[in-house]
Amino acid sequence: MADQNEAIRINDEDARGAVSNTGLRYVLGFSLALAVIAMSAVWIVPALLR
């Protein structure tokens, strides 16, 4: 039986239940940039054609 005063150590991947450094932040950043560009184009192009 484990000692109740002993600290429990769990590594990051086990605690999160996922593997880090998969490039997900780059996909999210690229998608955000594309969304901003697309929304800006939808707003700016009609204003210029007026």
N, C-alpha and C positions, 0 to 999 in steps of 0.2 A: 504494500500500500504506500502511496506517495505521501511525503511529508507535507502537511498543510501550509507550512511556512516557506516552502521552497518555491521559488519563482518559476513560472511556466514560460518556456521560450518557444515561440513559433516563428518560422521564417516568413518573409513577406509573401511569397507565392502561395504558401499554404493558407495564410490568413485571408488573403484576397480571393483565393480560389481561381486565380488566373495567372497567366504568364505575362510579364511586362516586356517592354521593348519590342512590340510587334509592329510598330509603324502606324498605329491607329491615330496618333496625334497628327501625323502628316496628312492622312486622309481627311480628318476632320477640318484641319486648317485649309486644305485645298478646296474642300466643299464649301466652306464658309466664304472663301475668297470668290469662288465662282458665283455663289448666291448674291454677294454684294455687287459684283460686276453686272450680273443679269438684271437685278432690280434697278441699278443705276441706269442701265441702258434703256429699260422700259420707261423710266421717268425722263431721261435727258433727250432721247431721240424725238419723241413727240413735241417736246418743248422747242427743239431746234427747227422742226418742220412747220411750226406755226407762223 
